[in-house]
Amino acid sequence: MTPIRETRTLPSATRWLAAPLRAADTLGGAALSRLHTVASILSLLWATGYLSIRPASWTPPVRLVMVRQLFFTAVDAVPAIVRFGIAAGILLIVQALLWSDQIGVGADFVAPFLWRAVVRELGPLLACLVVIGRSGVAISTELASMVVADEFEVLEAQGIDPMTYLIMPRIISIVTSVFCLAVLLTTTMLITGFAVGWAMGAVRVGLTSFLELMFRKANSLDLLFFVSKTLIAGGFAGAICCQDGVSVRGTVTDVARVSSRSVIRALSAVLAVSAFLSVLIYGRILVFKIG
């Protein structure tokens, strides 16, 4: 007599719950990983702010690193910022004024919209893009190369704090550079847009009247948004580039991968900061009102 082979199967309810539980476990792990990353960035920014207000942190070597980083991040980026401002001023402001002239709408109608587009969005965003593309990649590559070459251990053996000597001045220089370059970029866009528009006949008022039209709808919230966006976005961009640089593990071949990843993460953080501040200050994202 052939014995009956007993087969054991999972209950149907357990089978139905297995897939959702695995999905929840995956999503939960990803969420915890993101929270850990955000907490690490915030702690790095907190440590940078704390060290920056301590006079003992600003030794001559640290000041020298700060000056060199500012020169590379801000001063060397001025030609690129001016080119971006000229191109953006021609593309955005001149085209908007030409189209408004075509449909019979005066510059006083489109000026407030141009002000919001330039000051709230394009100026800080393009400045962050230039700084991340030029200096963010260089910082993450430099720090990652130092980690791979065990130079951090050499600094610690000499009694030098890498956080104070390497990371703090770089983050502060990026924050300062983003703010200053955003001001320069916004000014270049407005002046270029007026000059080219006036030469093409799209602007029929003087520079003073044109700027008055731009500033007519400006308020304190615009200034608050511009300052907070450039400072906070610059801080997150600098912290992410530094964090990715010092967190590299492996050989020198991993340096390029870390550098490219830091660019994507920094740009994502800039966009997230912009959206968060738009909701917090204006109660809207772009033209969409929240609440």
Backbone hydrogen bonds in HBPLUS format (Angstrom, degrees):
<---DONOR---> <-ACCEPTOR-->    atom                        ^
c    i                          cat <-CA-CA->   ^        H-A-AA   ^      H-
h    n   atom  resd res      DA  || num        DHA   H-A  angle D-A-AA Bond
n    s   type  num  typ     dist DA aas  dist angle  dist       angle   num
A0014-THR N   A0011-PRO O   3.07 MM   3  5.33 120.1  2.44 101.9 116.3     1
A0015-ARG N   A0011-PRO O   3.07 MM   4  6.45 157.4  2.12 154.5 161.1     2
A0016-TRP N   A0012-SER O   3.02 MM   4  6.24 157.7  2.07 150.0 155.6     3
A0017-LEU N   A0013-ALA O   3.04 MM   4  6.22 139.4  2.22 138.5 149.3     4
A0018-ALA N   A0014-THR O   3.03 MM   4  6.12 128.5  2.30 143.9 156.1     5
A0021-LEU N   A0017-LEU O   3.04 MM   4  6.09 154.4  2.10 148.7 156.3     6
A0022-ARG N   A0018-ALA O   2.96 MM   4  6.21 156.0  2.02 151.2 157.7     7
A0023-ALA N   A0019-ALA O   2.93 MM   4  6.18 160.8  1.97 154.2 159.8     8
A0024-ALA N   A0020-PRO O   2.81 MM   4  5.98 156.2  1.87 145.0 151.8     9
A0025-ASP N   A0021-LEU O   2.86 MM   4  6.04 151.1  1.94 143.2 151.4    10
A0026-THR N   A0022-ARG O   2.93 MM   4  6.19 156.3  1.99 147.5 153.5    11
A0027-LEU N   A0023-ALA O   2.88 MM   4  6.11 168.9  1.89 153.6 156.7    12
A0028-GLY N   A0024-ALA O   2.78 MM   4  5.82 155.3  1.84 143.2 151.1    13
A0029-GLY N   A0025-ASP O   2.93 MM   4  6.06 156.6  1.99 142.9 149.1    14
A0030-ALA N   A0026-THR O   2.97 MM   4  6.23 157.1  2.03 148.1 154.5    15
A0031-ALA N   A0027-LEU O   2.85 MM   4  6.06 157.1  1.90 148.0 154.7    16
A0032-LEU N   A0028-GLY O   2.91 MM   4  6.10 161.5  1.95 149.4 154.2    17
A0033-SER N   A0029-GLY O   2.95 MM   4  6.11 150.7  2.03 141.6 150.0    18
A0034-ARG N   A0030-ALA O   2.95 MM   4  6.23 154.9  2.01 147.4 153.7    19
A0035-LEU N   A0031-ALA O   2.91 MM   4  6.18 159.1  1.96 150.0 156.0    20
A0036-HIS N   A0032-LEU O   2.90 MM   4  6.08 153.9  1.97 144.7 151.8    21
A0037-THR N   A0033-SER O   2.99 MM   4  6.24 150.8  2.07 143.1 151.1    22
A0038-VAL N   A0034-ARG O   2.91 MM   4  6.20 163.8  1.94 154.3 157.9    23
A0039-ALA N   A0035-LEU O   2.88 MM   4  6.04 159.7  1.92 147.6 153.6    24
A0040-SER N   A0036-HIS O   2.94 MM   4  6.12 150.3  2.03 142.0 149.9    25
A0041-ILE N   A0037-THR O   2.98 MM   4  6.29 155.5  2.04 149.3 155.7    26
A0042-LEU N   A0038-VAL O   2.91 MM   4  6.16 164.8  1.94 153.7 157.8    27
A0043-SER N   A0039-ALA O   2.91 MM   4  6.04 156.3  1.96 145.0 151.7    28
A0044-LEU N   A0040-SER O   2.96 MM   4  6.13 147.6  2.07 140.7 149.6    29
A0045-LEU N   A0041-ILE O   2.94 MM   4  6.25 153.9  2.01 148.9 156.0    30
A0046-TRP N   A0042-LEU O   2.86 MM   4  6.08 154.3  1.92 146.8 154.4    31
A0047-ALA N   A0043-SER O   2.92 MM   4  6.10 160.3  1.96 144.9 149.8    32
A0048-THR N   A0044-LEU O   2.97 MM   4  6.14 150.9  2.05 141.0 149.4    33
A0049-GLY N   A0045-LEU O   2.91 MM   4  6.16 162.2  1.95 150.4 154.5    34
A0050-TYR N   A0046-TRP O   2.93 MM   4  6.14 158.2  1.97 149.8 156.1    35
A0051-LEU N   A0047-ALA O   2.93 MM   4  6.05 164.2  1.95 147.7 152.0    36
A0052-SER N   A0048-THR O   2.93 MM   4  6.00 148.8  2.02 145.2 154.1    37
A0054-ARG N   A0051-LEU O   3.25 MM   3  5.33 159.2  2.29 103.7 109.9    38
A0057-SER N   A0054-ARG O   3.01 MM   3  5.57 153.9  2.08 115.8 123.4    39
A0058-TRP N   A0055-PRO O   3.18 MM   3  5.64 145.5  2.31 109.9 118.2    40
A0062-VAL N   A0059-THR O   3.05 MM   3  5.29 116.0  2.47 105.7 121.1    41
A0063-ARG N   A0059-THR O   2.95 MM   4  6.23 162.1  1.98 162.4 168.4    42
A0064-LEU N   A0060-PRO O   2.95 MM   4  6.12 151.8  2.03 148.0 155.7    43
A0065-VAL N   A0061-PRO O   3.00 MM   4  6.29 155.7  2.06 146.0 151.9    44
A0066-MET N   A0062-VAL O   2.92 MM   4  6.16 156.3  1.98 148.4 155.3    45
A0067-VAL N   A0063-ARG O   2.92 MM   4  6.15 161.3  1.96 150.1 154.2    46
A0068-ARG N   A0064-LEU O   3.01 MM   4  6.19 167.0  2.03 151.1 154.8    47
A0069-GLN N   A0065-VAL O   2.93 MM   4  6.06 158.5  1.97 147.2 153.5    48
A0070-LEU N   A0066-MET O   2.89 MM   4  6.07 158.5  1.93 149.9 156.1    49
A0071-PHE N   A0067-VAL O   2.92 MM   4  6.11 157.7  1.97 148.6 154.9    50
A0072-PHE N   A0068-ARG O   3.00 MM   4  6.24 158.2  2.05 146.3 151.9    51
A0073-THR N   A0069-GLN O   2.79 MM   4  5.88 165.1  1.81 152.8 157.5    52
A0074-ALA N   A0070-LEU O   2.79 MM   4  5.48 162.4  1.82 143.9 150.1    53
A0076-ASP N   A0071-PHE O   2.97 MM   5  6.29 155.4  2.03 165.3 172.9    54
A0077-ALA N   A0074-ALA O   3.16 MM   3  5.24 134.6  2.38  97.2 109.9    55
A0078-VAL N   A0075-VAL O   3.19 MM   3  5.48 165.0  2.22 110.7 115.3    56
A0081-ILE N   A0077-ALA O   2.92 MM   4  6.13 157.4  1.97 156.5 163.8    57
A0082-VAL N   A0078-VAL O   2.90 MM   4  6.10 161.4  1.93 160.0 164.3    58
A0083-ARG N   A0079-PRO O   3.03 MM   4  6.26 159.7  2.07 147.2 152.5    59
A0084-PHE N   A0080-ALA O   2.93 MM   4  6.15 160.3  1.97 148.7 154.2    60
A0085-GLY N   A0081-ILE O   2.81 MM   4  6.02 158.9  1.86 149.7 155.9    61
A0086-ILE N   A0082-VAL O   2.89 MM   4  6.11 159.6  1.93 152.0 156.7    62
A0087-ALA N   A0083-ARG O   2.99 MM   4  6.14 170.4  2.00 152.2 155.1    63
A0088-ALA N   A0084-PHE O   2.83 MM   4  5.94 167.6  1.85 153.7 157.8    64
A0089-GLY N   A0085-GLY O   2.82 MM   4  5.80 154.1  1.89 142.0 149.9    65
A0090-ILE N   A0086-ILE O   3.00 MM   4  6.18 157.8  2.05 148.0 153.3    66
A0091-LEU N   A0087-ALA O   2.92 MM   4  6.09 168.0  1.93 152.3 156.2    67
A0092-LEU N   A0088-ALA O   2.86 MM   4  5.74 167.7  1.87 149.3 153.4    68
A0093-ILE N   A0089-GLY O   3.10 MM   4  5.28 120.5  2.47 119.2 133.8    69
A0094-VAL N   A0089-GLY O   3.29 MM   5  6.75 157.4  2.35 156.6 163.3    70
A0096-ALA N   A0092-LEU O   2.96 MM   4  6.02 158.1  2.00 146.9 153.6    71
A0097-LEU N   A0093-ILE O   2.90 MM   4  6.12 160.1  1.94 152.5 158.0    72
A0098-LEU N   A0094-VAL O   2.84 MM   4  6.03 156.2  1.90 151.3 158.3    73
A0099-TRP N   A0095-GLN O   2.95 MM   4  6.11 162.7  1.98 150.3 154.6    74
A0100-SER N   A0096-ALA O   2.93 MM   4  6.10 154.4  2.00 143.8 151.4    75
A0101-ASP N   A0097-LEU O   2.96 MM   4  6.12 146.3  2.07 140.6 149.4    76
A0102-GLN N   A0098-LEU O   2.97 MM   4  6.24 142.3  2.11 140.9 151.6    77
A0103-ILE N   A0099-TRP O   3.13 MM   4  6.42 153.0  2.20 150.0 155.0    78
A0105-VAL N   A0100-SER O   2.69 MM   5  4.85 152.5  1.76 161.3 157.1    79
A0104-GLY N   A0101-ASP O   3.36 MM   3  5.03 156.4  2.42  93.2  99.7    80
A0109-PHE N   A0106-GLY O   3.09 MM   3  5.60 153.0  2.17 108.9 116.7    81
A0111-ALA N   A0107-ALA O   2.91 MM   4  5.75 139.4  2.08 149.5 159.2    82
A0114-LEU N   A0110-VAL O   2.98 MM   4  6.25 157.0  2.03 157.2 164.5    83
A0115-TRP N   A0111-ALA O   2.90 MM   4  6.12 154.4  1.96 153.2 160.5    84
A0116-ARG N   A0112-PRO O   3.07 MM   4  6.32 159.2  2.11 144.7 149.3    85
A0117-ALA N   A0113-PHE O   2.96 MM   4  6.18 159.4  2.00 146.7 152.8    86
A0118-VAL N   A0114-LEU O   2.87 MM   4  5.98 160.0  1.91 151.0 156.0    87
A0119-VAL N   A0115-TRP O   2.89 MM   4  5.82 164.9  1.91 152.1 155.9    88
A0120-ARG N   A0116-ARG O   2.99 MM   4  5.29 141.9  2.14 125.8 137.7    89
A0122-LEU N   A0117-ALA O   2.93 MM   5  6.18 170.5  1.94 168.9 165.8    90
A0123-GLY N   A0118-VAL O   2.81 MM   5  5.51 159.5  1.85 153.5 157.7    91
A0125-LEU N   A0121-GLU O   3.06 MM   4  5.97 156.9  2.12 153.2 160.1    92
A0126-LEU N   A0122-LEU O   2.86 MM   4  5.76 170.1  1.87 152.9 155.9    93
A0127-ALA N   A0123-GLY O   3.12 MM   4  6.19 156.9  2.17 147.9 154.8    94
A0128-CYS N   A0124-PRO O   2.96 MM   4  6.13 160.4  1.99 148.3 153.3    95
A0129-LEU N   A0125-LEU O   2.93 MM   4  6.16 151.7  2.01 143.9 152.6    96
A0130-VAL N   A0126-LEU O   2.96 MM   4  6.20 158.7  2.01 149.5 153.5    97
A0131-VAL N   A0127-ALA O   3.01 MM   4  6.22 167.7  2.03 152.3 155.8    98
A0132-ILE N   A0128-CYS O   2.86 MM   4  5.92 165.9  1.88 151.5 155.8    99
A0133-GLY N   A0129-LEU O   2.93 MM   4  5.93 161.4  1.97 143.4 149.5   100
A0134-ARG N   A0130-VAL O   2.93 MM   4  6.01 152.0  2.01 147.0 153.9   101
A0135-SER N   A0131-VAL O   2.76 MM   4  5.39 136.0  1.95 138.3 150.7   102
A0136-GLY N   A0131-VAL O   3.02 MM   5  6.38 152.0  2.10 141.1 146.9   103
A0137-VAL N   A0132-ILE O   3.22 MM   5  6.47 139.3  2.39 162.7 164.2   104
A0139-ILE N   A0135-SER O   2.81 MM   4  5.98 157.9  1.86 154.6 159.9   105
A0140-SER N   A0136-GLY O   3.05 MM   4  6.25 174.6  2.05 154.3 155.5   106
A0141-THR N   A0137-VAL O   2.94 MM   4  6.02 158.5  1.99 147.9 154.6   107
A0142-GLU N   A0138-ALA O   2.89 MM   4  5.97 159.6  1.93 144.9 151.0   108
A0143-LEU N   A0139-ILE O   2.94 MM   4  6.11 173.5  1.94 159.1 160.5   109
A0144-ALA N   A0140-SER O   2.96 MM   4  5.94 158.2  2.01 141.5 148.4   110
A0145-SER N   A0141-THR O   2.94 MM   4  6.05 156.4  2.00 145.9 152.3   111
A0146-MET N   A0142-GLU O   3.02 MM   4  6.27 149.5  2.11 144.4 152.9   112
A0147-VAL N   A0143-LEU O   2.93 MM   4  6.23 151.1  2.01 148.2 155.9   113
A0148-VAL N   A0144-ALA O   2.99 MM   4  6.23 165.7  2.01 151.9 155.3   114
A0149-ALA N   A0145-SER O   3.00 MM   4  6.12 148.7  2.10 140.5 149.1   115
A0151-GLU N   A0146-MET O   2.87 MM   5  5.08 159.4  1.92 158.7 157.0   116
A0150-ASP N   A0147-VAL O   3.08 MM   3  5.07 161.5  2.11 106.3 110.6   117
A0155-LEU N   A0151-GLU O   3.03 MM   4  6.33 155.6  2.09 147.0 152.3   118
A0156-GLU N   A0152-PHE O   2.99 MM   4  6.27 163.3  2.02 151.8 156.2   119
A0157-ALA N   A0153-GLU O   2.91 MM   4  6.04 149.4  2.01 141.4 149.9   120
A0158-GLN N   A0154-VAL O   3.14 MM   4  6.39 133.4  2.37 138.1 149.6   121
A0158-GLN N   A0155-LEU O   3.09 MM   3  5.14 132.1  2.33  96.3 109.4   122
A0160-ILE N   A0155-LEU O   2.91 MM   5  5.15 163.2  1.94 150.8 145.9   123
A0159-GLY N   A0156-GLU O   3.03 MM   3  5.00 160.3  2.07 104.2 109.2   124
A0165-TYR N   A0161-ASP O   2.95 MM   4  6.07 163.3  1.98 158.1 163.7   125
A0166-LEU N   A0162-PRO O   2.78 MM   4  5.25 157.7  1.83 136.1 143.0   126
A0167-ILE N   A0162-PRO O   3.32 MM   5  6.77 153.9  2.39 149.2 156.6   127
A0168-MET N   A0163-MET O   2.89 MM   5  5.96 168.1  1.91 168.6 170.6   128
A0170-ARG N   A0167-ILE O   3.13 MM   3  5.31 121.0  2.49 102.3 117.3   129
A0171-ILE N   A0167-ILE O   3.03 MM   4  6.29 161.3  2.07 164.1 169.0   130
A0172-ILE N   A0168-MET O   3.15 MM   4  6.29 171.3  2.15 156.6 159.1   131
A0173-SER N   A0169-PRO O   2.99 MM   4  5.98 151.6  2.07 136.4 144.6   132
A0174-ILE N   A0170-ARG O   3.06 MM   4  6.24 150.3  2.16 142.6 149.8   133
A0175-VAL N   A0171-ILE O   3.02 MM   4  6.31 162.4  2.05 153.1 157.6   134
A0176-THR N   A0172-ILE O   2.95 MM   4  6.13 171.7  1.96 153.8 156.1   135
A0177-SER N   A0173-SER O   2.88 MM   4  5.88 156.2  1.94 140.7 148.2   136
A0178-VAL N   A0174-ILE O   2.91 MM   4  6.01 162.9  1.94 151.5 155.3   137
A0179-PHE N   A0175-VAL O   3.26 MM   4  6.48 165.2  2.28 150.0 153.3   138
A0180-CYS N   A0176-THR O   3.06 MM   4  6.27 174.8  2.06 155.2 156.7   139
A0181-LEU N   A0177-SER O   2.83 MM   4  5.80 165.8  1.85 153.2 158.0   140
A0182-ALA N   A0178-VAL O   2.92 MM   4  5.88 145.6  2.04 139.4 148.5   141
A0183-VAL N   A0179-PHE O   3.11 MM   4  6.41 153.9  2.18 148.6 154.7   142
A0184-LEU N   A0180-CYS O   3.06 MM   4  6.36 162.1  2.09 148.8 153.6   143
A0185-LEU N   A0181-LEU O   2.80 MM   4  5.90 157.5  1.85 145.2 152.0   144
A0186-THR N   A0182-ALA O   2.93 MM   4  6.02 164.6  1.96 147.3 151.2   145
A0187-THR N   A0183-VAL O   3.04 MM   4  6.19 165.1  2.07 149.3 153.6   146
A0188-THR N   A0184-LEU O   2.94 MM   4  6.08 160.0  1.98 147.9 153.7   147
A0189-MET N   A0185-LEU O   2.94 MM   4  6.15 157.6  1.99 150.1 155.9   148
A0190-LEU N   A0186-THR O   3.08 MM   4  6.32 163.8  2.10 152.3 155.7   149
A0191-ILE N   A0187-THR O   3.01 MM   4  6.18 172.1  2.02 155.8 158.2   150
A0192-THR N   A0188-THR O   2.88 MM   4  5.85 162.2  1.91 147.7 153.6   151
A0193-GLY N   A0189-MET O   2.90 MM   4  5.91 160.6  1.94 144.7 150.9   152
A0194-PHE N   A0190-LEU O   3.01 MM   4  6.21 156.4  2.07 145.4 151.6   153
A0195-ALA N   A0191-ILE O   2.91 MM   4  6.09 168.8  1.92 152.3 155.6   154
A0196-VAL N   A0192-THR O   2.96 MM   4  6.05 177.8  1.96 159.1 159.7   155
A0197-GLY N   A0193-GLY O   2.97 MM   4  5.79 152.7  2.05 135.9 144.8   156
A0198-TRP N   A0194-PHE O   2.76 MM   4  5.81 153.7  1.82 149.9 156.8   157
A0199-ALA N   A0195-ALA O   3.00 MM   4  6.19 154.9  2.06 143.3 150.3   158
A0200-MET N   A0196-VAL O   2.97 MM   4  6.17 143.1  2.11 144.9 154.5   159
A0202-ALA N   A0197-GLY O   2.80 MM   5  4.94 129.6  2.05 156.7 157.0   160
A0203-VAL N   A0197-GLY O   3.12 MM   6  5.21 148.0  2.22 112.0 109.3   161
A0201-GLY N   A0198-TRP O   3.24 MM   3  5.08 153.7  2.32  96.5 104.3   162
A0210-PHE N   A0206-GLY O   2.87 MM   4  6.06 153.6  1.94 148.9 157.4   163
A0211-LEU N   A0207-LEU O   2.92 MM   4  6.13 161.5  1.95 152.0 155.8   164
A0212-GLU N   A0208-THR O   2.94 MM   4  6.15 149.5  2.03 143.9 153.1   165
A0213-LEU N   A0209-SER O   2.96 MM   4  6.22 149.9  2.05 144.4 151.7   166
A0214-MET N   A0210-PHE O   3.06 MM   4  6.39 148.5  2.16 141.4 150.3   167
A0215-PHE N   A0211-LEU O   2.86 MM   4  6.09 157.0  1.91 150.3 156.1   168
A0216-ARG N   A0212-GLU O   2.99 MM   4  5.84 115.7  2.41 137.1 151.1   169
A0218-ALA N   A0215-PHE O   3.10 MM   3  4.97 155.1  2.16 100.1 107.6   170
A0222-ASP N   A0219-ASN O   3.15 MM   3  5.56 130.5  2.41 105.3 116.7   171
A0224-LEU N   A0220-SER O   2.91 MM   4  6.16 161.1  1.95 149.3 155.0   172
A0225-PHE N   A0221-LEU O   2.79 MM   4  5.91 157.8  1.84 146.4 152.7   173
A0226-PHE N   A0222-ASP O   2.91 MM   4  6.06 162.0  1.94 148.7 153.5   174
A0227-VAL N   A0223-LEU O   3.00 MM   4  6.14 173.0  2.00 154.2 156.0   175
A0228-SER N   A0224-LEU O   2.95 MM   4  5.94 166.1  1.97 148.6 153.0   176
A0229-LYS N   A0225-PHE O   2.85 MM   4  5.72 154.2  1.91 142.7 150.6   177
A0230-THR N   A0226-PHE O   3.09 MM   4  6.17 166.6  2.11 147.0 150.5   178
A0231-LEU N   A0227-VAL O   3.01 MM   4  6.12 167.2  2.02 153.4 157.5   179
A0232-ILE N   A0228-SER O   2.89 MM   4  5.74 162.9  1.92 144.3 149.9   180
A0233-ALA N   A0229-LYS O   2.93 MM   4  5.60 152.4  2.01 135.7 144.7   181
A0234-GLY N   A0230-THR O   2.97 MM   4  5.73 149.6  2.06 130.1 139.5   182
A0235-GLY N   A0231-LEU O   2.91 MM   4  6.06 150.6  2.00 141.0 149.3   183
A0236-PHE N   A0232-ILE O   2.95 MM   4  6.23 163.0  1.98 154.8 158.3   184
A0237-ALA N   A0233-ALA O   2.91 MM   4  6.08 161.1  1.95 148.8 154.6   185
A0238-GLY N   A0234-GLY O   2.94 MM   4  6.07 165.9  1.96 149.1 152.8   186
A0239-ALA N   A0235-GLY O   2.92 MM   4  6.04 162.4  1.95 149.0 154.5   187
A0240-ILE N   A0236-PHE O   2.91 MM   4  5.99 160.1  1.95 149.4 154.5   188
A0241-CYS N   A0237-ALA O   3.08 MM   4  6.26 165.7  2.11 149.6 153.4   189
A0242-CYS N   A0238-GLY O   3.02 MM   4  6.18 161.1  2.06 148.7 154.0   190
A0243-GLN N   A0239-ALA O   2.80 MM   4  5.89 159.7  1.84 147.5 154.0   191
A0244-ASP N   A0240-ILE O   2.90 MM   4  6.02 167.0  1.92 153.0 156.1   192
A0245-GLY N   A0241-CYS O   3.09 MM   4  6.17 148.6  2.20 136.4 145.2   193
A0246-VAL N   A0242-CYS O   3.04 MM   4  6.31 160.0  2.08 155.0 158.3   194
A0247-SER N   A0243-GLN O   3.05 MM   4  6.03 129.7  2.31 142.1 154.8   195
A0254-ASP N   A0251-THR O   3.10 MM   3  5.79 162.3  2.14 116.6 121.8   196
A0255-VAL N   A0252-VAL O   3.20 MM   3  5.49 162.6  2.23 109.1 114.5   197
A0258-VAL N   A0254-ASP O   3.08 MM   4  6.28 158.9  2.12 150.4 155.7   198
A0259-SER N   A0255-VAL O   2.99 MM   4  6.23 155.7  2.05 150.7 157.5   199
A0260-SER N   A0256-ALA O   3.08 MM   4  6.30 166.2  2.10 152.5 154.9   200
A0261-ARG N   A0257-ARG O   3.06 MM   4  6.18 154.7  2.12 144.1 151.5   201
A0262-SER N   A0258-VAL O   2.96 MM   4  6.13 151.8  2.04 146.5 153.6   202
A0263-VAL N   A0259-SER O   3.31 MM   4  6.62 147.2  2.42 144.7 151.8   203
A0264-ILE N   A0260-SER O   3.45 MM   4  6.77 164.6  2.47 148.6 150.6   204
A0265-ARG N   A0261-ARG O   3.01 MM   4  6.22 167.4  2.03 155.7 159.6   205
A0266-ALA N   A0262-SER O   2.86 MM   4  5.87 155.9  1.92 143.2 150.1   206
A0267-LEU N   A0263-VAL O   2.98 MM   4  6.16 165.9  2.01 152.8 156.3   207
A0268-SER N   A0264-ILE O   2.97 MM   4  6.11 157.5  2.02 146.6 153.3   208
A0269-ALA N   A0265-ARG O   2.94 MM   4  6.13 151.5  2.02 143.0 150.8   209
A0270-VAL N   A0266-ALA O   2.96 MM   4  6.25 151.3  2.05 146.9 154.7   210
A0271-LEU N   A0267-LEU O   3.07 MM   4  6.36 162.2  2.10 151.9 155.3   211
A0272-ALA N   A0268-SER O   2.95 MM   4  6.14 155.8  2.01 145.7 153.1   212
A0273-VAL N   A0269-ALA O   2.85 MM   4  6.02 158.3  1.90 149.9 155.4   213
A0274-SER N   A0270-VAL O   2.98 MM   4  6.18 156.4  2.04 145.8 152.4   214
A0275-ALA N   A0271-LEU O   2.98 MM   4  6.23 161.7  2.02 149.5 153.7   215
A0276-PHE N   A0272-ALA O   2.93 MM   4  6.10 162.5  1.96 149.3 154.6   216
A0277-LEU N   A0273-VAL O   2.92 MM   4  6.05 166.2  1.94 152.5 155.9   217
A0278-SER N   A0274-SER O   2.97 MM   4  6.08 148.4  2.07 143.2 152.2   218
A0279-VAL N   A0275-ALA O   3.09 MM   4  6.35 158.8  2.14 149.2 153.6   219
A0280-LEU N   A0276-PHE O   2.89 MM   4  6.08 157.4  1.94 146.6 154.0   220
A0281-ILE N   A0277-LEU O   2.82 MM   4  5.75 165.8  1.84 148.7 151.7   221
A0282-TYR N   A0278-SER O   2.93 MM   4  5.34 140.4  2.09 128.6 140.7   222
A0283-GLY N   A0278-SER O   3.01 MM   5  6.28 120.6  2.38 139.8 150.4   223
A0284-ARG N   A0278-SER O   3.34 MM   6  5.68 164.9  2.36 120.1 118.2   224
A0283-GLY N   A0279-VAL O   3.04 MM   4  4.13 125.6  2.35  99.8 111.9   225
A0290-ILE N   A0283-GLY O   2.67 MM   7  5.35 167.3  1.68 145.2 146.9   226
A0285-ILE N   A0288-PHE O   2.81 MM   3  5.22 149.5  1.90 153.9 156.9   227
A0288-PHE N   A0285-ILE O   2.87 MM   3  5.22 158.9  1.91 139.4 136.4   228
